[in-house]
């Protein structure tokens, strides 16, 4: 499995995959399915050539909040990325998380 180069990833890597499933690896034996529910371009500073952006993920049925931390996301194209995720809220569908790429 190939890893994303996080310095090269852009919001357009996620926009076509809105409402598509991704797997979040919270631990070696804890994999939860989620969907990408939002992609937002940000106006903050970044030393990289790309714009800063964030994605929001919604777990599908998993209502257990996980601590903020670095977790592995498997993109629908099969590539993976290890990113810092922050829990945002618990709702009827499950947990929502945010990842900021800056």
N, C-alpha and C positions, 0 to 999 in steps of 0.2 A: 504494500500500500504506500502511496506517495504522499509526502507532506507538502502542504502549502508553504510558500515563502511569504510569511506574514507582512513583509515589507512591500510586497507586490500586490497583495489582495486588495480589491476595490469593492465598492458597493455593487457594481455590476456583476460581481461573482455571485451575489445573492438575490438580486432583484428578479431574475427569471425563475427563481426557486421559491417564490412566495407561496405559502400553504403547502409546500412539499416537505416530506418527512426527512428528518436527520436523526442520527443516533447520538446521544450524549453518553459518554463513558464517565460516570461519576466515580467508579472504582473498577478494578479489574473484573469483578463479577457483578457489577451493577450498571446495566445499560438501559437507558430510558429513551423511548421514542418521543420526539418533539416535532413541531413544525415551525418554519420561519414565518412569523406573522407580521414582521415589519422591518424595513430598511430605511434608515434616516441619515442623510448627509449632514455633517456638522460643520460649523464655521470655526472650530478651534484650530489652534496652531498644531502643525505636525512638521517634523524635519524631513519627512518623506515627500516624494513627488506626488503622491496621491492625496486626495482629500480625506479627512477624518470622517468616519461614519460609525453608526451603531446598528446592530441587529437585535431584534427581539424574538425570543423563542418561547413557545408554549408547549409544555408537556401534554401528552394526550393520555389522560387518565391517572397519571402519577401525581398525587397530591402531597407527597412528602417534600417539604422544603429542604434543600441542601444548602450548606454553608457557601458563602462566596469563596471562590478559589479557582485554581487552574484545572480545567477539565478538557477532555478530548471530544471534539465534534467531528463526526464523519459526514462530510458534504454529500449531497445526492450524486455527484460525479465520482464518488469513491475516494477522493483525497481527504486527508484529515488535517486538523489543526488543533493545537493545544492553546487554549485561550482562557483569559480570566473572565469568569462569569459571575454576575451579581444577581441574587434573587430579587425580583421586583414585587410580586404580589401572588397571592393564592386566589384563584377564582373557581367558578363551577367546572371548568375544563381541566384544571390542574395548576401547575406552577408556571409563572412567567419569569423569564430570565433575560438579562441584557448583557451584551458583549460590545465593548467600545474598541474600535480600531483607530488609534491615533498616532 
